[in-house]
Amino acid sequence: MGCCTAKNLADTPFGYTLGVIGGKWKMIVLYVLSDRGVVRYNELQRAIGGITYKTLSVQLRELEADGLIVRREYPQIPPKVEYSLSPKGRSLIPIMDAMCDWGHANRPSRTEP
């Protein structure tokens, strides 16, 4: 792979990509948003399951700072906030689709140990 020839992996395009989508929750957040479109915070937390309020908030802030998601806040009471993929975030959908294809092809069957 030509993109990973630098001495420091973080300095490569691959390293950048890992830095943006790495971690336990970011790809899951992106997957839910790609599947459901526009999602409110509580709906997103329920869809993911097992993620704390604080962790989800941090992940959403990081994804927004990296330009992968759009946060839209409506000026009303109670506050309404929606999240969706940005064009940059949508550009990851083919990668997520490829990961799903790989999982289908390589996931052990339920009869295997």
Phi and psi restraints in degrees (range 20) as a CNS / XPLOR table:
assign (resid 1 and name C) (resid 2 and name N)
       (resid 2 and name CA) (resid 2 and name C) 1.0 -71.1 20.0 2
assign (resid 2 and name N) (resid 2 and name CA)
       (resid 2 and name C) (resid 3 and name N) 1.0 -23.1 20.0 2
assign (resid 2 and name C) (resid 3 and name N)
       (resid 3 and name CA) (resid 3 and name C) 1.0 -80.1 20.0 2
assign (resid 3 and name N) (resid 3 and name CA)
       (resid 3 and name C) (resid 4 and name N) 1.0 -6.4 20.0 2
assign (resid 3 and name C) (resid 4 and name N)
       (resid 4 and name CA) (resid 4 and name C) 1.0 -116.4 20.0 2
assign (resid 4 and name N) (resid 4 and name CA)
       (resid 4 and name C) (resid 5 and name N) 1.0 33.8 20.0 2
assign (resid 4 and name C) (resid 5 and name N)
       (resid 5 and name CA) (resid 5 and name C) 1.0 -93.3 20.0 2
assign (resid 5 and name N) (resid 5 and name CA)
       (resid 5 and name C) (resid 6 and name N) 1.0 -7.4 20.0 2
assign (resid 5 and name C) (resid 6 and name N)
       (resid 6 and name CA) (resid 6 and name C) 1.0 -68.8 20.0 2
assign (resid 6 and name N) (resid 6 and name CA)
       (resid 6 and name C) (resid 7 and name N) 1.0 154.9 20.0 2
assign (resid 6 and name C) (resid 7 and name N)
       (resid 7 and name CA) (resid 7 and name C) 1.0 -61.5 20.0 2
assign (resid 7 and name N) (resid 7 and name CA)
       (resid 7 and name C) (resid 8 and name N) 1.0 -41.1 20.0 2
assign (resid 7 and name C) (resid 8 and name N)
       (resid 8 and name CA) (resid 8 and name C) 1.0 -102.1 20.0 2
assign (resid 8 and name N) (resid 8 and name CA)
       (resid 8 and name C) (resid 9 and name N) 1.0 116.0 20.0 2
assign (resid 8 and name C) (resid 9 and name N)
       (resid 9 and name CA) (resid 9 and name C) 1.0 -55.4 20.0 2
assign (resid 9 and name N) (resid 9 and name CA)
       (resid 9 and name C) (resid 10 and name N) 1.0 -35.2 20.0 2
assign (resid 9 and name C) (resid 10 and name N)
       (resid 10 and name CA) (resid 10 and name C) 1.0 -63.0 20.0 2
assign (resid 10 and name N) (resid 10 and name CA)
       (resid 10 and name C) (resid 11 and name N) 1.0 -21.0 20.0 2
assign (resid 10 and name C) (resid 11 and name N)
       (resid 11 and name CA) (resid 11 and name C) 1.0 -87.2 20.0 2
assign (resid 11 and name N) (resid 11 and name CA)
       (resid 11 and name C) (resid 12 and name N) 1.0 2.2 20.0 2
assign (resid 11 and name C) (resid 12 and name N)
       (resid 12 and name CA) (resid 12 and name C) 1.0 -100.3 20.0 2
assign (resid 12 and name N) (resid 12 and name CA)
       (resid 12 and name C) (resid 13 and name N) 1.0 162.5 20.0 2
assign (resid 12 and name C) (resid 13 and name N)
       (resid 13 and name CA) (resid 13 and name C) 1.0 -58.3 20.0 2
assign (resid 13 and name N) (resid 13 and name CA)
       (resid 13 and name C) (resid 14 and name N) 1.0 -36.6 20.0 2
assign (resid 13 and name C) (resid 14 and name N)
       (resid 14 and name CA) (resid 14 and name C) 1.0 -63.0 20.0 2
assign (resid 14 and name N) (resid 14 and name CA)
       (resid 14 and name C) (resid 15 and name N) 1.0 -43.4 20.0 2
assign (resid 14 and name C) (resid 15 and name N)
       (resid 15 and name CA) (resid 15 and name C) 1.0 -63.5 20.0 2
assign (resid 15 and name N) (resid 15 and name CA)
       (resid 15 and name C) (resid 16 and name N) 1.0 -39.7 20.0 2
assign (resid 15 and name C) (resid 16 and name N)
       (resid 16 and name CA) (resid 16 and name C) 1.0 -61.5 20.0 2
assign (resid 16 and name N) (resid 16 and name CA)
       (resid 16 and name C) (resid 17 and name N) 1.0 -46.5 20.0 2
assign (resid 16 and name C) (resid 17 and name N)
       (resid 17 and name CA) (resid 17 and name C) 1.0 -60.1 20.0 2
assign (resid 17 and name N) (resid 17 and name CA)
       (resid 17 and name C) (resid 18 and name N) 1.0 -45.2 20.0 2
assign (resid 17 and name C) (resid 18 and name N)
       (resid 18 and name CA) (resid 18 and name C) 1.0 -60.9 20.0 2
assign (resid 18 and name N) (resid 18 and name CA)
       (resid 18 and name C) (resid 19 and name N) 1.0 -38.8 20.0 2
assign (resid 18 and name C) (resid 19 and name N)
       (resid 19 and name CA) (resid 19 and name C) 1.0 -64.2 20.0 2
assign (resid 19 and name N) (resid 19 and name CA)
       (resid 19 and name C) (resid 20 and name N) 1.0 -34.0 20.0 2
assign (resid 19 and name C) (resid 20 and name N)
       (resid 20 and name CA) (resid 20 and name C) 1.0 -80.0 20.0 2
assign (resid 20 and name N) (resid 20 and name CA)
       (resid 20 and name C) (resid 21 and name N) 1.0 -39.7 20.0 2
assign (resid 20 and name C) (resid 21 and name N)
       (resid 21 and name CA) (resid 21 and name C) 1.0 -111.0 20.0 2
assign (resid 21 and name N) (resid 21 and name CA)
       (resid 21 and name C) (resid 22 and name N) 1.0 1.3 20.0 2
assign (resid 21 and name C) (resid 22 and name N)
       (resid 22 and name CA) (resid 22 and name C) 1.0 -70.6 20.0 2
assign (resid 22 and name N) (resid 22 and name CA)
       (resid 22 and name C) (resid 23 and name N) 1.0 167.8 20.0 2
assign (resid 22 and name C) (resid 23 and name N)
       (resid 23 and name CA) (resid 23 and name C) 1.0 103.3 20.0 2
assign (resid 23 and name N) (resid 23 and name CA)
       (resid 23 and name C) (resid 24 and name N) 1.0 172.8 20.0 2
assign (resid 23 and name C) (resid 24 and name N)
       (resid 24 and name CA) (resid 24 and name C) 1.0 -72.7 20.0 2
assign (resid 24 and name N) (resid 24 and name CA)
       (resid 24 and name C) (resid 25 and name N) 1.0 -32.3 20.0 2
assign (resid 24 and name C) (resid 25 and name N)
       (resid 25 and name CA) (resid 25 and name C) 1.0 -110.4 20.0 2
assign (resid 25 and name N) (resid 25 and name CA)
       (resid 25 and name C) (resid 26 and name N) 1.0 -23.9 20.0 2
assign (resid 25 and name C) (resid 26 and name N)
       (resid 26 and name CA) (resid 26 and name C) 1.0 -60.5 20.0 2
assign (resid 26 and name N) (resid 26 and name CA)
       (resid 26 and name C) (resid 27 and name N) 1.0 -46.0 20.0 2
assign (resid 26 and name C) (resid 27 and name N)
       (resid 27 and name CA) (resid 27 and name C) 1.0 -65.2 20.0 2
assign (resid 27 and name N) (resid 27 and name CA)
       (resid 27 and name C) (resid 28 and name N) 1.0 -32.6 20.0 2
assign (resid 27 and name C) (resid 28 and name N)
       (resid 28 and name CA) (resid 28 and name C) 1.0 -67.2 20.0 2
assign (resid 28 and name N) (resid 28 and name CA)
       (resid 28 and name C) (resid 29 and name N) 1.0 -43.9 20.0 2
assign (resid 28 and name C) (resid 29 and name N)
       (resid 29 and name CA) (resid 29 and name C) 1.0 -59.5 20.0 2
assign (resid 29 and name N) (resid 29 and name CA)
       (resid 29 and name C) (resid 30 and name N) 1.0 -47.5 20.0 2
assign (resid 29 and name C) (resid 30 and name N)
       (resid 30 and name CA) (resid 30 and name C) 1.0 -62.3 20.0 2
assign (resid 30 and name N) (resid 30 and name CA)
       (resid 30 and name C) (resid 31 and name N) 1.0 -39.3 20.0 2
assign (resid 30 and name C) (resid 31 and name N)
       (resid 31 and name CA) (resid 31 and name C) 1.0 -63.1 20.0 2
assign (resid 31 and name N) (resid 31 and name CA)
       (resid 31 and name C) (resid 32 and name N) 1.0 -45.7 20.0 2
assign (resid 31 and name C) (resid 32 and name N)
       (resid 32 and name CA) (resid 32 and name C) 1.0 -62.6 20.0 2
assign (resid 32 and name N) (resid 32 and name CA)
       (resid 32 and name C) (resid 33 and name N) 1.0 -44.0 20.0 2
assign (resid 32 and name C) (resid 33 and name N)
       (resid 33 and name CA) (resid 33 and name C) 1.0 -65.1 20.0 2
assign (resid 33 and name N) (resid 33 and name CA)
       (resid 33 and name C) (resid 34 and name N) 1.0 -36.4 20.0 2
assign (resid 33 and name C) (resid 34 and name N)
       (resid 34 and name CA) (resid 34 and name C) 1.0 -68.5 20.0 2
assign (resid 34 and name N) (resid 34 and name CA)
       (resid 34 and name C) (resid 35 and name N) 1.0 -32.1 20.0 2
assign (resid 34 and name C) (resid 35 and name N)
       (resid 35 and name CA) (resid 35 and name C) 1.0 -78.8 20.0 2
assign (resid 35 and name N) (resid 35 and name CA)
       (resid 35 and name C) (resid 36 and name N) 1.0 -38.5 20.0 2
assign (resid 35 and name C) (resid 36 and name N)
       (resid 36 and name CA) (resid 36 and name C) 1.0 -106.2 20.0 2
assign (resid 36 and name N) (resid 36 and name CA)
       (resid 36 and name C) (resid 37 and name N) 1.0 -10.4 20.0 2
assign (resid 36 and name C) (resid 37 and name N)
       (resid 37 and name CA) (resid 37 and name C) 1.0 80.7 20.0 2
assign (resid 37 and name N) (resid 37 and name CA)
       (resid 37 and name C) (resid 38 and name N) 1.0 -117.0 20.0 2
assign (resid 37 and name C) (resid 38 and name N)
       (resid 38 and name CA) (resid 38 and name C) 1.0 -88.6 20.0 2
assign (resid 38 and name N) (resid 38 and name CA)
       (resid 38 and name C) (resid 39 and name N) 1.0 127.8 20.0 2
assign (resid 38 and name C) (resid 39 and name N)
       (resid 39 and name CA) (resid 39 and name C) 1.0 -135.7 20.0 2
assign (resid 39 and name N) (resid 39 and name CA)
       (resid 39 and name C) (resid 40 and name N) 1.0 138.1 20.0 2
assign (resid 39 and name C) (resid 40 and name N)
       (resid 40 and name CA) (resid 40 and name C) 1.0 -83.2 20.0 2
assign (resid 40 and name N) (resid 40 and name CA)
       (resid 40 and name C) (resid 41 and name N) 1.0 160.4 20.0 2
assign (resid 40 and name C) (resid 41 and name N)
       (resid 41 and name CA) (resid 41 and name C) 1.0 -54.3 20.0 2
assign (resid 41 and name N) (resid 41 and name CA)
       (resid 41 and name C) (resid 42 and name N) 1.0 -53.6 20.0 2
assign (resid 41 and name C) (resid 42 and name N)
       (resid 42 and name CA) (resid 42 and name C) 1.0 -63.6 20.0 2
assign (resid 42 and name N) (resid 42 and name CA)
       (resid 42 and name C) (resid 43 and name N) 1.0 -36.3 20.0 2
assign (resid 42 and name C) (resid 43 and name N)
       (resid 43 and name CA) (resid 43 and name C) 1.0 -64.6 20.0 2
assign (resid 43 and name N) (resid 43 and name CA)
       (resid 43 and name C) (resid 44 and name N) 1.0 -40.7 20.0 2
assign (resid 43 and name C) (resid 44 and name N)
       (resid 44 and name CA) (resid 44 and name C) 1.0 -64.1 20.0 2
assign (resid 44 and name N) (resid 44 and name CA)
       (resid 44 and name C) (resid 45 and name N) 1.0 -44.1 20.0 2
assign (resid 44 and name C) (resid 45 and name N)
       (resid 45 and name CA) (resid 45 and name C) 1.0 -63.4 20.0 2
assign (resid 45 and name N) (resid 45 and name CA)
       (resid 45 and name C) (resid 46 and name N) 1.0 -41.3 20.0 2
assign (resid 45 and name C) (resid 46 and name N)
       (resid 46 and name CA) (resid 46 and name C) 1.0 -65.4 20.0 2
assign (resid 46 and name N) (resid 46 and name CA)
       (resid 46 and name C) (resid 47 and name N) 1.0 -40.7 20.0 2
assign (resid 46 and name C) (resid 47 and name N)
       (resid 47 and name CA) (resid 47 and name C) 1.0 -65.1 20.0 2
assign (resid 47 and name N) (resid 47 and name CA)
       (resid 47 and name C) (resid 48 and name N) 1.0 -35.7 20.0 2
assign (resid 47 and name C) (resid 48 and name N)
       (resid 48 and name CA) (resid 48 and name C) 1.0 -78.1 20.0 2
assign (resid 48 and name N) (resid 48 and name CA)
       (resid 48 and name C) (resid 49 and name N) 1.0 -47.9 20.0 2
assign (resid 48 and name C) (resid 49 and name N)
       (resid 49 and name CA) (resid 49 and name C) 1.0 67.9 20.0 2
assign (resid 49 and name N) (resid 49 and name CA)
       (resid 49 and name C) (resid 50 and name N) 1.0 138.1 20.0 2
assign (resid 49 and name C) (resid 50 and name N)
       (resid 50 and name CA) (resid 50 and name C) 1.0 78.3 20.0 2
assign (resid 50 and name N) (resid 50 and name CA)
       (resid 50 and name C) (resid 51 and name N) 1.0 4.7 20.0 2
assign (resid 50 and name C) (resid 51 and name N)
       (resid 51 and name CA) (resid 51 and name C) 1.0 -107.4 20.0 2
assign (resid 51 and name N) (resid 51 and name CA)
       (resid 51 and name C) (resid 52 and name N) 1.0 136.1 20.0 2
assign (resid 51 and name C) (resid 52 and name N)
       (resid 52 and name CA) (resid 52 and name C) 1.0 -77.8 20.0 2
assign (resid 52 and name N) (resid 52 and name CA)
       (resid 52 and name C) (resid 53 and name N) 1.0 161.4 20.0 2
assign (resid 52 and name C) (resid 53 and name N)
       (resid 53 and name CA) (resid 53 and name C) 1.0 -56.6 20.0 2
assign (resid 53 and name N) (resid 53 and name CA)
       (resid 53 and name C) (resid 54 and name N) 1.0 -47.8 20.0 2
assign (resid 53 and name C) (resid 54 and name N)
       (resid 54 and name CA) (resid 54 and name C) 1.0 -63.5 20.0 2
assign (resid 54 and name N) (resid 54 and name CA)
       (resid 54 and name C) (resid 55 and name N) 1.0 -46.1 20.0 2
assign (resid 54 and name C) (resid 55 and name N)
       (resid 55 and name CA) (resid 55 and name C) 1.0 -62.4 20.0 2
assign (resid 55 and name N) (resid 55 and name CA)
       (resid 55 and name C) (resid 56 and name N) 1.0 -44.8 20.0 2
assign (resid 55 and name C) (resid 56 and name N)
       (resid 56 and name CA) (resid 56 and name C) 1.0 -62.3 20.0 2
assign (resid 56 and name N) (resid 56 and name CA)
       (resid 56 and name C) (resid 57 and name N) 1.0 -41.8 20.0 2
assign (resid 56 and name C) (resid 57 and name N)
       (resid 57 and name CA) (resid 57 and name C) 1.0 -60.0 20.0 2
assign (resid 57 and name N) (resid 57 and name CA)
       (resid 57 and name C) (resid 58 and name N) 1.0 -44.4 20.0 2
assign (resid 57 and name C) (resid 58 and name N)
       (resid 58 and name CA) (resid 58 and name C) 1.0 -64.1 20.0 2
assign (resid 58 and name N) (resid 58 and name CA)
       (resid 58 and name C) (resid 59 and name N) 1.0 -45.4 20.0 2
assign (resid 58 and name C) (resid 59 and name N)
       (resid 59 and name CA) (resid 59 and name C) 1.0 -62.3 20.0 2
assign (resid 59 and name N) (resid 59 and name CA)
       (resid 59 and name C) (resid 60 and name N) 1.0 -41.9 20.0 2
assign (resid 59 and name C) (resid 60 and name N)
       (resid 60 and name CA) (resid 60 and name C) 1.0 -64.5 20.0 2
assign (resid 60 and name N) (resid 60 and name CA)
       (resid 60 and name C) (resid 61 and name N) 1.0 -41.7 20.0 2
assign (resid 60 and name C) (resid 61 and name N)
       (resid 61 and name CA) (resid 61 and name C) 1.0 -61.8 20.0 2
assign (resid 61 and name N) (resid 61 and name CA)
       (resid 61 and name C) (resid 62 and name N) 1.0 -43.2 20.0 2
assign (resid 61 and name C) (resid 62 and name N)
       (resid 62 and name CA) (resid 62 and name C) 1.0 -65.9 20.0 2
assign (resid 62 and name N) (resid 62 and name CA)
       (resid 62 and name C) (resid 63 and name N) 1.0 -43.1 20.0 2
assign (resid 62 and name C) (resid 63 and name N)
       (resid 63 and name CA) (resid 63 and name C) 1.0 -64.1 20.0 2
assign (resid 63 and name N) (resid 63 and name CA)
       (resid 63 and name C) (resid 64 and name N) 1.0 -37.6 20.0 2
assign (resid 63 and name C) (resid 64 and name N)
       (resid 64 and name CA) (resid 64 and name C) 1.0 -68.1 20.0 2
assign (resid 64 and name N) (resid 64 and name CA)
       (resid 64 and name C) (resid 65 and name N) 1.0 -42.7 20.0 2
assign (resid 64 and name C) (resid 65 and name N)
       (resid 65 and name CA) (resid 65 and name C) 1.0 -62.1 20.0 2
assign (resid 65 and name N) (resid 65 and name CA)
       (resid 65 and name C) (resid 66 and name N) 1.0 -33.3 20.0 2
assign (resid 65 and name C) (resid 66 and name N)
       (resid 66 and name CA) (resid 66 and name C) 1.0 -83.9 20.0 2
assign (resid 66 and name N) (resid 66 and name CA)
       (resid 66 and name C) (resid 67 and name N) 1.0 -0.8 20.0 2
assign (resid 66 and name C) (resid 67 and name N)
       (resid 67 and name CA) (resid 67 and name C) 1.0 79.2 20.0 2
assign (resid 67 and name N) (resid 67 and name CA)
       (resid 67 and name C) (resid 68 and name N) 1.0 18.1 20.0 2
assign (resid 67 and name C) (resid 68 and name N)
       (resid 68 and name CA) (resid 68 and name C) 1.0 -91.1 20.0 2
assign (resid 68 and name N) (resid 68 and name CA)
       (resid 68 and name C) (resid 69 and name N) 1.0 -24.1 20.0 2
assign (resid 68 and name C) (resid 69 and name N)
       (resid 69 and name CA) (resid 69 and name C) 1.0 -130.7 20.0 2
assign (resid 69 and name N) (resid 69 and name CA)
       (resid 69 and name C) (resid 70 and name N) 1.0 161.4 20.0 2
assign (resid 69 and name C) (resid 70 and name N)
       (resid 70 and name CA) (resid 70 and name C) 1.0 -116.6 20.0 2
assign (resid 70 and name N) (resid 70 and name CA)
       (resid 70 and name C) (resid 71 and name N) 1.0 130.9 20.0 2
assign (resid 70 and name C) (resid 71 and name N)
       (resid 71 and name CA) (resid 71 and name C) 1.0 -107.2 20.0 2
assign (resid 71 and name N) (resid 71 and name CA)
       (resid 71 and name C) (resid 72 and name N) 1.0 124.2 20.0 2
assign (resid 71 and name C) (resid 72 and name N)
       (resid 72 and name CA) (resid 72 and name C) 1.0 -119.5 20.0 2
assign (resid 72 and name N) (resid 72 and name CA)
       (resid 72 and name C) (resid 73 and name N) 1.0 120.2 20.0 2
assign (resid 72 and name C) (resid 73 and name N)
       (resid 73 and name CA) (resid 73 and name C) 1.0 -108.5 20.0 2
assign (resid 73 and name N) (resid 73 and name CA)
       (resid 73 and name C) (resid 74 and name N) 1.0 131.0 20.0 2
assign (resid 73 and name C) (resid 74 and name N)
       (resid 74 and name CA) (resid 74 and name C) 1.0 -100.5 20.0 2
assign (resid 74 and name N) (resid 74 and name CA)
       (resid 74 and name C) (resid 75 and name N) 1.0 131.6 20.0 2
assign (resid 74 and name C) (resid 75 and name N)
       (resid 75 and name CA) (resid 75 and name C) 1.0 -78.4 20.0 2
assign (resid 75 and name N) (resid 75 and name CA)
       (resid 75 and name C) (resid 76 and name N) 1.0 83.2 20.0 2
assign (resid 75 and name C) (resid 76 and name N)
       (resid 76 and name CA) (resid 76 and name C) 1.0 -148.0 20.0 2
assign (resid 76 and name N) (resid 76 and name CA)
       (resid 76 and name C) (resid 77 and name N) 1.0 170.5 20.0 2
assign (resid 76 and name C) (resid 77 and name N)
       (resid 77 and name CA) (resid 77 and name C) 1.0 -122.2 20.0 2
assign (resid 77 and name N) (resid 77 and name CA)
       (resid 77 and name C) (resid 78 and name N) 1.0 125.4 20.0 2
assign (resid 77 and name C) (resid 78 and name N)
       (resid 78 and name CA) (resid 78 and name C) 1.0 -70.2 20.0 2
assign (resid 78 and name N) (resid 78 and name CA)
       (resid 78 and name C) (resid 79 and name N) 1.0 158.6 20.0 2
assign (resid 78 and name C) (resid 79 and name N)
       (resid 79 and name CA) (resid 79 and name C) 1.0 -59.3 20.0 2
assign (resid 79 and name N) (resid 79 and name CA)
       (resid 79 and name C) (resid 80 and name N) 1.0 143.4 20.0 2
assign (resid 79 and name C) (resid 80 and name N)
       (resid 80 and name CA) (resid 80 and name C) 1.0 -122.7 20.0 2
assign (resid 80 and name N) (resid 80 and name CA)
       (resid 80 and name C) (resid 81 and name N) 1.0 124.5 20.0 2
assign (resid 80 and name C) (resid 81 and name N)
       (resid 81 and name CA) (resid 81 and name C) 1.0 -128.1 20.0 2
assign (resid 81 and name N) (resid 81 and name CA)
       (resid 81 and name C) (resid 82 and name N) 1.0 133.1 20.0 2
assign (resid 81 and name C) (resid 82 and name N)
       (resid 82 and name CA) (resid 82 and name C) 1.0 -123.5 20.0 2
assign (resid 82 and name N) (resid 82 and name CA)
       (resid 82 and name C) (resid 83 and name N) 1.0 148.7 20.0 2
assign (resid 82 and name C) (resid 83 and name N)
       (resid 83 and name CA) (resid 83 and name C) 1.0 -122.5 20.0 2
assign (resid 83 and name N) (resid 83 and name CA)
       (resid 83 and name C) (resid 84 and name N) 1.0 144.6 20.0 2
assign (resid 83 and name C) (resid 84 and name N)
       (resid 84 and name CA) (resid 84 and name C) 1.0 -152.2 20.0 2
assign (resid 84 and name N) (resid 84 and name CA)
       (resid 84 and name C) (resid 85 and name N) 1.0 166.8 20.0 2
assign (resid 84 and name C) (resid 85 and name N)
       (resid 85 and name CA) (resid 85 and name C) 1.0 -75.7 20.0 2
assign (resid 85 and name N) (resid 85 and name CA)
       (resid 85 and name C) (resid 86 and name N) 1.0 141.0 20.0 2
assign (resid 85 and name C) (resid 86 and name N)
       (resid 86 and name CA) (resid 86 and name C) 1.0 -81.8 20.0 2
assign (resid 86 and name N) (resid 86 and name CA)
       (resid 86 and name C) (resid 87 and name N) 1.0 171.8 20.0 2
assign (resid 86 and name C) (resid 87 and name N)
       (resid 87 and name CA) (resid 87 and name C) 1.0 -56.2 20.0 2
assign (resid 87 and name N) (resid 87 and name CA)
       (resid 87 and name C) (resid 88 and name N) 1.0 -39.1 20.0 2
assign (resid 87 and name C) (resid 88 and name N)
       (resid 88 and name CA) (resid 88 and name C) 1.0 -63.5 20.0 2
assign (resid 88 and name N) (resid 88 and name CA)
       (resid 88 and name C) (resid 89 and name N) 1.0 -41.2 20.0 2
assign (resid 88 and name C) (resid 89 and name N)
       (resid 89 and name CA) (resid 89 and name C) 1.0 -65.9 20.0 2
assign (resid 89 and name N) (resid 89 and name CA)
       (resid 89 and name C) (resid 90 and name N) 1.0 -40.1 20.0 2
assign (resid 89 and name C) (resid 90 and name N)
       (resid 90 and name CA) (resid 90 and name C) 1.0 -64.2 20.0 2
assign (resid 90 and name N) (resid 90 and name CA)
       (resid 90 and name C) (resid 91 and name N) 1.0 -25.8 20.0 2
assign (resid 90 and name C) (resid 91 and name N)
       (resid 91 and name CA) (resid 91 and name C) 1.0 -67.8 20.0 2
assign (resid 91 and name N) (resid 91 and name CA)
       (resid 91 and name C) (resid 92 and name N) 1.0 -13.1 20.0 2
assign (resid 91 and name C) (resid 92 and name N)
       (resid 92 and name CA) (resid 92 and name C) 1.0 -85.4 20.0 2
assign (resid 92 and name N) (resid 92 and name CA)
       (resid 92 and name C) (resid 93 and name N) 1.0 -11.6 20.0 2
assign (resid 92 and name C) (resid 93 and name N)
       (resid 93 and name CA) (resid 93 and name C) 1.0 -56.5 20.0 2
assign (resid 93 and name N) (resid 93 and name CA)
       (resid 93 and name C) (resid 94 and name N) 1.0 -43.7 20.0 2
assign (resid 93 and name C) (resid 94 and name N)
       (resid 94 and name CA) (resid 94 and name C) 1.0 -60.7 20.0 2
assign (resid 94 and name N) (resid 94 and name CA)
       (resid 94 and name C) (resid 95 and name N) 1.0 -32.6 20.0 2
assign (resid 94 and name C) (resid 95 and name N)
       (resid 95 and name CA) (resid 95 and name C) 1.0 -68.3 20.0 2
assign (resid 95 and name N) (resid 95 and name CA)
       (resid 95 and name C) (resid 96 and name N) 1.0 -43.1 20.0 2
assign (resid 95 and name C) (resid 96 and name N)
       (resid 96 and name CA) (resid 96 and name C) 1.0 -65.0 20.0 2
assign (resid 96 and name N) (resid 96 and name CA)
       (resid 96 and name C) (resid 97 and name N) 1.0 -39.0 20.0 2
assign (resid 96 and name C) (resid 97 and name N)
       (resid 97 and name CA) (resid 97 and name C) 1.0 -62.0 20.0 2
assign (resid 97 and name N) (resid 97 and name CA)
       (resid 97 and name C) (resid 98 and name N) 1.0 -42.0 20.0 2
assign (resid 97 and name C) (resid 98 and name N)
       (resid 98 and name CA) (resid 98 and name C) 1.0 -64.2 20.0 2
assign (resid 98 and name N) (resid 98 and name CA)
       (resid 98 and name C) (resid 99 and name N) 1.0 -36.8 20.0 2
assign (resid 98 and name C) (resid 99 and name N)
       (resid 99 and name CA) (resid 99 and name C) 1.0 -65.6 20.0 2
assign (resid 99 and name N) (resid 99 and name CA)
       (resid 99 and name C) (resid 100 and name N) 1.0 -39.7 20.0 2
assign (resid 99 and name C) (resid 100 and name N)
       (resid 100 and name CA) (resid 100 and name C) 1.0 -63.5 20.0 2
assign (resid 100 and name N) (resid 100 and name CA)
       (resid 100 and name C) (resid 101 and name N) 1.0 -44.0 20.0 2
assign (resid 100 and name C) (resid 101 and name N)
       (resid 101 and name CA) (resid 101 and name C) 1.0 -60.4 20.0 2
assign (resid 101 and name N) (resid 101 and name CA)
       (resid 101 and name C) (resid 102 and name N) 1.0 -43.2 20.0 2
assign (resid 101 and name C) (resid 102 and name N)
       (resid 102 and name CA) (resid 102 and name C) 1.0 -62.3 20.0 2
assign (resid 102 and name N) (resid 102 and name CA)
       (resid 102 and name C) (resid 103 and name N) 1.0 -42.3 20.0 2
assign (resid 102 and name C) (resid 103 and name N)
       (resid 103 and name CA) (resid 103 and name C) 1.0 -61.8 20.0 2
assign (resid 103 and name N) (resid 103 and name CA)
       (resid 103 and name C) (resid 104 and name N) 1.0 -41.7 20.0 2
assign (resid 103 and name C) (resid 104 and name N)
       (resid 104 and name CA) (resid 104 and name C) 1.0 -62.2 20.0 2
assign (resid 104 and name N) (resid 104 and name CA)
       (resid 104 and name C) (resid 105 and name N) 1.0 -41.2 20.0 2
assign (resid 104 and name C) (resid 105 and name N)
       (resid 105 and name CA) (resid 105 and name C) 1.0 -75.4 20.0 2
assign (resid 105 and name N) (resid 105 and name CA)
       (resid 105 and name C) (resid 106 and name N) 1.0 -27.7 20.0 2
assign (resid 105 and name C) (resid 106 and name N)
       (resid 106 and name CA) (resid 106 and name C) 1.0 -117.2 20.0 2
assign (resid 106 and name N) (resid 106 and name CA)
       (resid 106 and name C) (resid 107 and name N) 1.0 -4.9 20.0 2
assign (resid 106 and name C) (resid 107 and name N)
       (resid 107 and name CA) (resid 107 and name C) 1.0 -68.6 20.0 2
assign (resid 107 and name N) (resid 107 and name CA)
       (resid 107 and name C) (resid 108 and name N) 1.0 130.5 20.0 2
assign (resid 107 and name C) (resid 108 and name N)
       (resid 108 and name CA) (resid 108 and name C) 1.0 -62.4 20.0 2
assign (resid 108 and name N) (resid 108 and name CA)
       (resid 108 and name C) (resid 109 and name N) 1.0 144.4 20.0 2
assign (resid 108 and name C) (resid 109 and name N)
       (resid 109 and name CA) (resid 109 and name C) 1.0 -72.2 20.0 2
assign (resid 109 and name N) (resid 109 and name CA)
       (resid 109 and name C) (resid 110 and name N) 1.0 163.4 20.0 2
assign (resid 109 and name C) (resid 110 and name N)
       (resid 110 and name CA) (resid 110 and name C) 1.0 -67.2 20.0 2
assign (resid 110 and name N) (resid 110 and name CA)
       (resid 110 and name C) (resid 111 and name N) 1.0 -17.2 20.0 2
assign (resid 110 and name C) (resid 111 and name N)
       (resid 111 and name CA) (resid 111 and name C) 1.0 -85.9 20.0 2
assign (resid 111 and name N) (resid 111 and name CA)
       (resid 111 and name C) (resid 112 and name N) 1.0 -15.8 20.0 2
assign (resid 111 and name C) (resid 112 and name N)
       (resid 112 and name CA) (resid 112 and name C) 1.0 -80.5 20.0 2
assign (resid 112 and name N) (resid 112 and name CA)
       (resid 112 and name C) (resid 113 and name N) 1.0 152.5 20.0 2
